[in-house]
Amino acid sequence: MKKSRFTEQKILEILKQGQMGLGVSELCRQNGISRHTYYVWRSKYSGMTASDAKRLRELEDENRRLKKIVGDQALDISALKEAIGKKW
């Protein structure tokens, strides 16, 4: 997965500047991001504090790890079922 060049804290600072009245196009130009990125961040991080954003990142990482484990187990189960189903 691609790593963002912005930390959660920096993202929250950018969003706070947008809430204070700085124009979206000016804000995006200053920080080198697209308008689409700004709106995605706003929908994801709106109303969060830095600790909330950190906890969200930790939960996303844990969820990704658990999904990988479940996928590996599903492959193992299907391989075992296939091996059992073969006639020797």
PDB file as gemmi writes it, atoms N, CA and C in Angstrom:
CRYST1    1.000    1.000    1.000  90.00  90.00  90.00 P 1                      
ATOM      1  N   MET A   1       0.833  -1.167   0.000  1.00  0.00           N  
ATOM      2  CA  MET A   1       0.000   0.000   0.000  1.00  0.00           C  
ATOM      3  C   MET A   1       0.889   1.246   0.000  1.00  0.00           C  
ATOM      4  N   LYS A   2       0.478   2.258  -0.730  1.00  0.00           N  
ATOM      5  CA  LYS A   2       1.268   3.482  -0.841  1.00  0.00           C  
ATOM      6  C   LYS A   2       1.206   4.262   0.467  1.00  0.00           C  
ATOM      7  N   LYS A   3       2.359   4.702   0.934  1.00  0.00           N  
ATOM      8  CA  LYS A   3       2.436   5.466   2.170  1.00  0.00           C  
ATOM      9  C   LYS A   3       2.254   6.946   1.849  1.00  0.00           C  
ATOM     10  N   SER A   4       1.414   7.596   2.623  1.00  0.00           N  
ATOM     11  CA  SER A   4       1.150   9.013   2.422  1.00  0.00           C  
ATOM     12  C   SER A   4       2.336   9.846   2.884  1.00  0.00           C  
ATOM     13  N   ARG A   5       2.571  10.939   2.208  1.00  0.00           N  
ATOM     14  CA  ARG A   5       3.658  11.816   2.635  1.00  0.00           C  
ATOM     15  C   ARG A   5       3.197  12.774   3.721  1.00  0.00           C  
ATOM     16  N   PHE A   6       1.914  12.727   4.056  1.00  0.00           N  
ATOM     17  CA  PHE A   6       1.357  13.580   5.097  1.00  0.00           C  
ATOM     18  C   PHE A   6       0.973  12.729   6.299  1.00  0.00           C  
ATOM     19  N   THR A   7       1.326  13.197   7.487  1.00  0.00           N  
ATOM     20  CA  THR A   7       0.916  12.509   8.705  1.00  0.00           C  
ATOM     21  C   THR A   7      -0.511  12.914   9.040  1.00  0.00           C  
ATOM     22  N   GLU A   8      -1.118  12.160   9.947  1.00  0.00           N  
ATOM     23  CA  GLU A   8      -2.481  12.497  10.357  1.00  0.00           C  
ATOM     24  C   GLU A   8      -2.531  13.902  10.953  1.00  0.00           C  
ATOM     25  N   GLN A   9      -1.492  14.260  11.702  1.00  0.00           N  
ATOM     26  CA  GLN A   9      -1.456  15.570  12.328  1.00  0.00           C  
ATOM     27  C   GLN A   9      -1.419  16.677  11.272  1.00  0.00           C  
ATOM     28  N   LYS A  10      -0.621  16.498  10.227  1.00  0.00           N  
ATOM     29  CA  LYS A  10      -0.538  17.500   9.159  1.00  0.00           C  
ATOM     30  C   LYS A  10      -1.859  17.590   8.396  1.00  0.00           C  
ATOM     31  N   ILE A  11      -2.486  16.437   8.173  1.00  0.00           N  
ATOM     32  CA  ILE A  11      -3.783  16.424   7.485  1.00  0.00           C  
ATOM     33  C   ILE A  11      -4.807  17.207   8.296  1.00  0.00           C  
ATOM     34  N   LEU A  12      -4.832  16.986   9.605  1.00  0.00           N  
ATOM     35  CA  LEU A  12      -5.776  17.694  10.462  1.00  0.00           C  
ATOM     36  C   LEU A  12      -5.492  19.200  10.480  1.00  0.00           C  
ATOM     37  N   GLU A  13      -4.215  19.580  10.419  1.00  0.00           N  
ATOM     38  CA  GLU A  13      -3.872  21.002  10.347  1.00  0.00           C  
ATOM     39  C   GLU A  13      -4.387  21.623   9.049  1.00  0.00           C  
ATOM     40  N   ILE A  14      -4.231  20.907   7.946  1.00  0.00           N  
ATOM     41  CA  ILE A  14      -4.719  21.406   6.649  1.00  0.00           C  
ATOM     42  C   ILE A  14      -6.230  21.559   6.685  1.00  0.00           C  
ATOM     43  N   LEU A  15      -6.926  20.573   7.241  1.00  0.00           N  
ATOM     44  CA  LEU A  15      -8.386  20.645   7.315  1.00  0.00           C  
ATOM     45  C   LEU A  15      -8.838  21.783   8.226  1.00  0.00           C  
ATOM     46  N   LYS A  16      -8.105  22.028   9.296  1.00  0.00           N  
ATOM     47  CA  LYS A  16      -8.451  23.120  10.204  1.00  0.00           C  
ATOM     48  C   LYS A  16      -8.302  24.464   9.492  1.00  0.00           C  
ATOM     49  N   GLN A  17      -7.274  24.599   8.659  1.00  0.00           N  
ATOM     50  CA  GLN A  17      -7.100  25.835   7.888  1.00  0.00           C  
ATOM     51  C   GLN A  17      -8.285  26.032   6.949  1.00  0.00           C  
ATOM     52  N   GLY A  18      -8.770  24.928   6.374  1.00  0.00           N  
ATOM     53  CA  GLY A  18      -9.931  25.021   5.492  1.00  0.00           C  
ATOM     54  C   GLY A  18     -11.181  25.432   6.234  1.00  0.00           C  
ATOM     55  N   GLN A  19     -11.323  24.983   7.470  1.00  0.00           N  
ATOM     56  CA  GLN A  19     -12.491  25.354   8.270  1.00  0.00           C  
ATOM     57  C   GLN A  19     -12.424  26.813   8.711  1.00  0.00           C  
ATOM     58  N   MET A  20     -11.210  27.351   8.821  1.00  0.00           N  
ATOM     59  CA  MET A  20     -11.040  28.736   9.258  1.00  0.00           C  
ATOM     60  C   MET A  20     -11.356  29.732   8.147  1.00  0.00           C  
ATOM     61  N   GLY A  21     -11.594  29.236   6.941  1.00  0.00           N  
ATOM     62  CA  GLY A  21     -12.021  30.129   5.879  1.00  0.00           C  
ATOM     63  C   GLY A  21     -11.064  30.264   4.715  1.00  0.00           C  
ATOM     64  N   LEU A  22      -9.909  29.625   4.773  1.00  0.00           N  
ATOM     65  CA  LEU A  22      -8.989  29.671   3.641  1.00  0.00           C  
ATOM     66  C   LEU A  22      -9.613  28.904   2.481  1.00  0.00           C  
ATOM     67  N   GLY A  23      -9.557  29.447   1.294  1.00  0.00           N  
ATOM     68  CA  GLY A  23     -10.172  28.813   0.136  1.00  0.00           C  
ATOM     69  C   GLY A  23      -9.556  27.460  -0.174  1.00  0.00           C  
ATOM     70  N   VAL A  24     -10.368  26.546  -0.668  1.00  0.00           N  
ATOM     71  CA  VAL A  24      -9.909  25.189  -0.942  1.00  0.00           C  
ATOM     72  C   VAL A  24      -8.829  25.186  -2.021  1.00  0.00           C  
ATOM     73  N   SER A  25      -9.020  25.948  -3.075  1.00  0.00           N  
ATOM     74  CA  SER A  25      -8.024  25.952  -4.151  1.00  0.00           C  
ATOM     75  C   SER A  25      -6.692  26.527  -3.665  1.00  0.00           C  
ATOM     76  N   GLU A  26      -6.738  27.580  -2.849  1.00  0.00           N  
ATOM     77  CA  GLU A  26      -5.520  28.169  -2.298  1.00  0.00           C  
ATOM     78  C   GLU A  26      -4.842  27.187  -1.340  1.00  0.00           C  
ATOM     79  N   LEU A  27      -5.611  26.542  -0.519  1.00  0.00           N  
ATOM     80  CA  LEU A  27      -5.095  25.566   0.445  1.00  0.00           C  
ATOM     81  C   LEU A  27      -4.433  24.396  -0.264  1.00  0.00           C  
ATOM     82  N   CYS A  28      -5.062  23.910  -1.308  1.00  0.00           N  
ATOM     83  CA  CYS A  28      -4.497  22.801  -2.079  1.00  0.00           C  
ATOM     84  C   CYS A  28      -3.204  23.211  -2.776  1.00  0.00           C  
ATOM     85  N   ARG A  29      -3.174  24.413  -3.316  1.00  0.00           N  
ATOM     86  CA  ARG A  29      -1.975  24.893  -3.992  1.00  0.00           C  
ATOM     87  C   ARG A  29      -0.811  25.033  -3.020  1.00  0.00           C  
ATOM     88  N   GLN A  30      -1.072  25.566  -1.824  1.00  0.00           N  
ATOM     89  CA  GLN A  30      -0.017  25.755  -0.832  1.00  0.00           C  
ATOM     90  C   GLN A  30       0.586  24.436  -0.356  1.00  0.00           C  
ATOM     91  N   ASN A  31      -0.250  23.403  -0.261  1.00  0.00           N  
ATOM     92  CA  ASN A  31       0.212  22.134   0.288  1.00  0.00           C  
ATOM     93  C   ASN A  31       0.533  21.090  -0.773  1.00  0.00           C  
ATOM     94  N   GLY A  32       0.307  21.414  -2.034  1.00  0.00           N  
ATOM     95  CA  GLY A  32       0.645  20.504  -3.118  1.00  0.00           C  
ATOM     96  C   GLY A  32      -0.249  19.281  -3.186  1.00  0.00           C  
ATOM     97  N   ILE A  33      -1.529  19.477  -2.953  1.00  0.00           N  
ATOM     98  CA  ILE A  33      -2.491  18.371  -3.032  1.00  0.00           C  
ATOM     99  C   ILE A  33      -3.588  18.749  -4.011  1.00  0.00           C  
ATOM    100  N   SER A  34      -4.338  17.742  -4.443  1.00  0.00           N  
ATOM    101  CA  SER A  34      -5.448  18.013  -5.356  1.00  0.00           C  
ATOM    102  C   SER A  34      -6.713  18.293  -4.551  1.00  0.00           C  
ATOM    103  N   ARG A  35      -7.681  18.870  -5.219  1.00  0.00           N  
ATOM    104  CA  ARG A  35      -8.968  19.136  -4.561  1.00  0.00           C  
ATOM    105  C   ARG A  35      -9.624  17.835  -4.140  1.00  0.00           C  
ATOM    106  N   HIS A  36      -9.483  16.825  -4.983  1.00  0.00           N  
ATOM    107  CA  HIS A  36     -10.058  15.517  -4.660  1.00  0.00           C  
ATOM    108  C   HIS A  36      -9.473  14.967  -3.354  1.00  0.00           C  
ATOM    109  N   THR A  37      -8.156  15.079  -3.203  1.00  0.00           N  
ATOM    110  CA  THR A  37      -7.498  14.619  -1.977  1.00  0.00           C  
ATOM    111  C   THR A  37      -8.035  15.372  -0.769  1.00  0.00           C  
ATOM    112  N   TYR A  38      -8.201  16.670  -0.901  1.00  0.00           N  
ATOM    113  CA  TYR A  38      -8.731  17.468   0.204  1.00  0.00           C  
ATOM    114  C   TYR A  38     -10.106  16.970   0.624  1.00  0.00           C  
ATOM    115  N   TYR A  39     -10.980  16.733  -0.354  1.00  0.00           N  
ATOM    116  CA  TYR A  39     -12.338  16.309  -0.021  1.00  0.00           C  
ATOM    117  C   TYR A  39     -12.375  14.886   0.534  1.00  0.00           C  
ATOM    118  N   VAL A  40     -11.477  14.022   0.074  1.00  0.00           N  
ATOM    119  CA  VAL A  40     -11.389  12.673   0.644  1.00  0.00           C  
ATOM    120  C   VAL A  40     -10.948  12.762   2.103  1.00  0.00           C  
ATOM    121  N   TRP A  41      -9.940  13.575   2.367  1.00  0.00           N  
ATOM    122  CA  TRP A  41      -9.471  13.766   3.739  1.00  0.00           C  
ATOM    123  C   TRP A  41     -10.579  14.343   4.608  1.00  0.00           C  
ATOM    124  N   ARG A  42     -11.307  15.304   4.059  1.00  0.00           N  
ATOM    125  CA  ARG A  42     -12.368  15.944   4.837  1.00  0.00           C  
ATOM    126  C   ARG A  42     -13.454  14.947   5.202  1.00  0.00           C  
ATOM    127  N   SER A  43     -13.788  14.064   4.278  1.00  0.00           N  
ATOM    128  CA  SER A  43     -14.819  13.075   4.595  1.00  0.00           C  
ATOM    129  C   SER A  43     -14.318  12.031   5.590  1.00  0.00           C  
ATOM    130  N   LYS A  44     -13.019  11.741   5.555  1.00  0.00           N  
ATOM    131  CA  LYS A  44     -12.459  10.710   6.437  1.00  0.00           C  
ATOM    132  C   LYS A  44     -12.101  11.253   7.815  1.00  0.00           C  
ATOM    133  N   TYR A  45     -11.494  12.426   7.879  1.00  0.00           N  
ATOM    134  CA  TYR A  45     -10.944  12.952   9.131  1.00  0.00           C  
ATOM    135  C   TYR A  45     -11.747  14.094   9.737  1.00  0.00           C  
ATOM    136  N   SER A  46     -12.879  14.432   9.181  1.00  0.00           N  
ATOM    137  CA  SER A  46     -13.653  15.564   9.665  1.00  0.00           C  
ATOM    138  C   SER A  46     -14.064  15.361  11.126  1.00  0.00           C  
ATOM    139  N   GLY A  47     -13.771  16.342  11.954  1.00  0.00           N  
ATOM    140  CA  GLY A  47     -14.165  16.309  13.357  1.00  0.00           C  
ATOM    141  C   GLY A  47     -13.283  15.462  14.254  1.00  0.00           C  
ATOM    142  N   MET A  48     -12.161  14.983  13.750  1.00  0.00           N  
ATOM    143  CA  MET A  48     -11.279  14.137  14.554  1.00  0.00           C  
ATOM    144  C   MET A  48     -10.184  14.962  15.218  1.00  0.00           C  
ATOM    145  N   THR A  49      -9.689  14.410  16.325  1.00  0.00           N  
ATOM    146  CA  THR A  49      -8.495  14.959  16.948  1.00  0.00           C  
ATOM    147  C   THR A  49      -7.316  14.098  16.503  1.00  0.00           C  
ATOM    148  N   ALA A  50      -6.107  14.513  16.868  1.00  0.00           N  
ATOM    149  CA  ALA A  50      -4.909  13.765  16.464  1.00  0.00           C  
ATOM    150  C   ALA A  50      -4.921  12.353  17.044  1.00  0.00           C  
ATOM    151  N   SER A  51      -5.382  12.210  18.288  1.00  0.00           N  
ATOM    152  CA  SER A  51      -5.411  10.877  18.901  1.00  0.00           C  
ATOM    153  C   SER A  51      -6.454   9.988  18.228  1.00  0.00           C  
ATOM    154  N   ASP A  52      -7.579  10.568  17.808  1.00  0.00           N  
ATOM    155  CA  ASP A  52      -8.596   9.795  17.082  1.00  0.00           C  
ATOM    156  C   ASP A  52      -8.045   9.296  15.756  1.00  0.00           C  
ATOM    157  N   ALA A  53      -7.313  10.157  15.056  1.00  0.00           N  
ATOM    158  CA  ALA A  53      -6.742   9.784  13.759  1.00  0.00           C  
ATOM    159  C   ALA A  53      -5.700   8.683  13.931  1.00  0.00           C  
ATOM    160  N   LYS A  54      -4.901   8.775  14.984  1.00  0.00           N  
ATOM    161  CA  LYS A  54      -3.897   7.734  15.245  1.00  0.00           C  
ATOM    162  C   LYS A  54      -4.581   6.411  15.542  1.00  0.00           C  
ATOM    163  N   ARG A  55      -5.637   6.435  16.333  1.00  0.00           N  
ATOM    164  CA  ARG A  55      -6.376   5.215  16.663  1.00  0.00           C  
ATOM    165  C   ARG A  55      -7.017   4.626  15.404  1.00  0.00           C  
ATOM    166  N   LEU A  56      -7.539   5.470  14.526  1.00  0.00           N  
ATOM    167  CA  LEU A  56      -8.114   5.007  13.271  1.00  0.00           C  
ATOM    168  C   LEU A  56      -7.068   4.284  12.433  1.00  0.00           C  
ATOM    169  N   ARG A  57      -5.860   4.842  12.348  1.00  0.00           N  
ATOM    170  CA  ARG A  57      -4.777   4.213  11.588  1.00  0.00           C  
ATOM    171  C   ARG A  57      -4.414   2.858  12.191  1.00  0.00           C  
ATOM    172  N   GLU A  58      -4.351   2.778  13.522  1.00  0.00           N  
ATOM    173  CA  GLU A  58      -4.034   1.515  14.186  1.00  0.00           C  
ATOM    174  C   GLU A  58      -5.105   0.461  13.901  1.00  0.00           C  
ATOM    175  N   LEU A  59      -6.367   0.873  13.938  1.00  0.00           N  
ATOM    176  CA  LEU A  59      -7.458  -0.067  13.661  1.00  0.00           C  
ATOM    177  C   LEU A  59      -7.442  -0.531  12.212  1.00  0.00           C  
ATOM    178  N   GLU A  60      -7.128   0.367  11.284  1.00  0.00           N  
ATOM    179  CA  GLU A  60      -7.039  -0.016   9.876  1.00  0.00           C  
ATOM    180  C   GLU A  60      -5.911  -1.018   9.658  1.00  0.00           C  
ATOM    181  N   ASP A  61      -4.765  -0.803  10.323  1.00  0.00           N  
ATOM    182  CA  ASP A  61      -3.645  -1.739  10.207  1.00  0.00           C  
ATOM    183  C   ASP A  61      -3.998  -3.103  10.784  1.00  0.00           C  
ATOM    184  N   GLU A  62      -4.660  -3.101  11.932  1.00  0.00           N  
ATOM    185  CA  GLU A  62      -5.067  -4.368  12.550  1.00  0.00           C  
ATOM    186  C   GLU A  62      -6.078  -5.097  11.665  1.00  0.00           C  
ATOM    187  N   ASN A  63      -7.019  -4.357  11.101  1.00  0.00           N  
ATOM    188  CA  ASN A  63      -8.020  -4.947  10.219  1.00  0.00           C  
ATOM    189  C   ASN A  63      -7.367  -5.557   8.980  1.00  0.00           C  
ATOM    190  N   ARG A  64      -6.373  -4.872   8.411  1.00  0.00           N  
ATOM    191  CA  ARG A  64      -5.655  -5.377   7.245  1.00  0.00           C  
ATOM    192  C   ARG A  64      -4.930  -6.684   7.582  1.00  0.00           C  
ATOM    193  N   ARG A  65      -4.308  -6.714   8.762  1.00  0.00           N  
ATOM    194  CA  ARG A  65      -3.577  -7.907   9.199  1.00  0.00           C  
ATOM    195  C   ARG A  65      -4.535  -9.081   9.408  1.00  0.00           C  
ATOM    196  N   LEU A  66      -5.676  -8.823  10.031  1.00  0.00           N  
ATOM    197  CA  LEU A  66      -6.649  -9.886  10.276  1.00  0.00           C  
ATOM    198  C   LEU A  66      -7.254 -10.417   8.970  1.00  0.00           C  
ATOM    199  N   LYS A  67      -7.513  -9.543   8.024  1.00  0.00           N  
ATOM    200  CA  LYS A  67      -8.040  -9.978   6.732  1.00  0.00           C  
ATOM    201  C   LYS A  67      -7.041 -10.877   6.005  1.00  0.00           C  
ATOM    202  N   LYS A  68      -5.761 -10.573   6.135  1.00  0.00           N  
ATOM    203  CA  LYS A  68      -4.722 -11.399   5.519  1.00  0.00           C  
ATOM    204  C   LYS A  68      -4.706 -12.783   6.161  1.00  0.00           C  
ATOM    205  N   ILE A  69      -4.837 -12.844   7.473  1.00  0.00           N  
ATOM    206  CA  ILE A  69      -4.860 -14.128   8.185  1.00  0.00           C  
ATOM    207  C   ILE A  69      -6.057 -14.957   7.736  1.00  0.00           C  
ATOM    208  N   VAL A  70      -7.222 -14.339   7.648  1.00  0.00           N  
ATOM    209  CA  VAL A  70      -8.430 -15.054   7.223  1.00  0.00           C  
ATOM    210  C   VAL A  70      -8.280 -15.556   5.788  1.00  0.00           C  
ATOM    211  N   GLY A  71      -7.699 -14.764   4.926  1.00  0.00           N  
ATOM    212  CA  GLY A  71      -7.478 -15.187   3.540  1.00  0.00           C  
ATOM    213  C   GLY A  71      -6.542 -16.386   3.459  1.00  0.00           C  
ATOM    214  N   ASP A  72      -5.467 -16.357   4.245  1.00  0.00           N  
ATOM    215  CA  ASP A  72      -4.535 -17.484   4.273  1.00  0.00           C  
ATOM    216  C   ASP A  72      -5.216 -18.751   4.786  1.00  0.00           C  
ATOM    217  N   GLN A  73      -6.033 -18.606   5.823  1.00  0.00           N  
ATOM    218  CA  GLN A  73      -6.744 -19.769   6.365  1.00  0.00           C  
ATOM    219  C   GLN A  73      -7.734 -20.328   5.350  1.00  0.00           C  
ATOM    220  N   ALA A  74      -8.399 -19.467   4.607  1.00  0.00           N  
ATOM    221  CA  ALA A  74      -9.348 -19.933   3.600  1.00  0.00           C  
ATOM    222  C   ALA A  74      -8.624 -20.726   2.516  1.00  0.00           C  
ATOM    223  N   LEU A  75      -7.436 -20.283   2.116  1.00  0.00           N  
ATOM    224  CA  LEU A  75      -6.654 -21.022   1.127  1.00  0.00           C  
ATOM    225  C   LEU A  75      -6.232 -22.391   1.672  1.00  0.00           C  
ATOM    226  N   ASP A  76      -5.805 -22.420   2.927  1.00  0.00           N  
ATOM    227  CA  ASP A  76      -5.405 -23.685   3.550  1.00  0.00           C  
ATOM    228  C   ASP A  76      -6.581 -24.659   3.611  1.00  0.00           C  
ATOM    229  N   ILE A  77      -7.736 -24.173   3.985  1.00  0.00           N  
ATOM    230  CA  ILE A  77      -8.926 -25.020   4.094  1.00  0.00           C  
ATOM    231  C   ILE A  77      -9.317 -25.570   2.729  1.00  0.00           C  
ATOM    232  N   SER A  78      -9.303 -24.727   1.705  1.00  0.00           N  
ATOM    233  CA  SER A  78      -9.685 -25.204   0.369  1.00  0.00           C  
ATOM    234  C   SER A  78      -8.666 -26.223  -0.148  1.00  0.00           C  
ATOM    235  N   ALA A  79      -7.379 -26.037   0.148  1.00  0.00           N  
ATOM    236  CA  ALA A  79      -6.362 -27.004  -0.280  1.00  0.00           C  
ATOM    237  C   ALA A  79      -6.556 -28.336   0.437  1.00  0.00           C  
ATOM    238  N   LEU A  80      -6.891 -28.287   1.714  1.00  0.00           N  
ATOM    239  CA  LEU A  80      -7.120 -29.534   2.465  1.00  0.00           C  
ATOM    240  C   LEU A  80      -8.367 -30.260   1.966  1.00  0.00           C  
ATOM    241  N   LYS A  81      -9.410 -29.519   1.685  1.00  0.00           N  
ATOM    242  CA  LYS A  81     -10.631 -30.145   1.152  1.00  0.00           C  
ATOM    243  C   LYS A  81     -10.364 -30.788  -0.186  1.00  0.00           C  
ATOM    244  N   GLU A  82      -9.570 -30.142  -1.012  1.00  0.00           N  
ATOM    245  CA  GLU A  82      -9.232 -30.706  -2.315  1.00  0.00           C  
ATOM    246  C   GLU A  82      -8.389 -31.971  -2.164  1.00  0.00           C  
ATOM    247  N   ALA A  83      -7.455 -31.955  -1.235  1.00  0.00           N  
ATOM    248  CA  ALA A  83      -6.610 -33.125  -1.001  1.00  0.00           C  
ATOM    249  C   ALA A  83      -7.409 -34.293  -0.451  1.00  0.00           C  
ATOM    250  N   ILE A  84      -8.362 -34.023   0.410  1.00  0.00           N  
ATOM    251  CA  ILE A  84      -9.195 -35.086   0.988  1.00  0.00           C  
ATOM    252  C   ILE A  84     -10.131 -35.667  -0.060  1.00  0.00           C  
ATOM    253  N   GLY A  85     -10.595 -34.822  -0.960  1.00  0.00           N  
ATOM    254  CA  GLY A  85     -11.539 -35.257  -1.973  1.00  0.00           C  
ATOM    255  C   GLY A  85     -10.949 -36.120  -3.069  1.00  0.00           C  
ATOM    256  N   LYS A  86      -9.649 -36.148  -3.237  1.00  0.00           N  
ATOM    257  CA  LYS A  86      -9.012 -36.945  -4.277  1.00  0.00           C  
ATOM    258  C   LYS A  86      -9.066 -38.434  -3.914  1.00  0.00           C  
ATOM    259  N   LYS A  87      -9.228 -39.245  -4.924  1.00  0.00           N  
ATOM    260  CA  LYS A  87      -9.188 -40.703  -4.712  1.00  0.00           C  
ATOM    261  C   LYS A  87      -7.781 -41.171  -4.882  1.00  0.00           C  
ATOM    262  N   TRP A  88      -7.310 -41.965  -3.983  1.00  0.00           N  
ATOM    263  CA  TRP A  88      -5.949 -42.491  -4.043  1.00  0.00           C  
ATOM    264  C   TRP A  88      -5.955 -43.755  -4.748  1.00  0.00           C  
TER     265      TRP A  88                                                      
END                                                                             
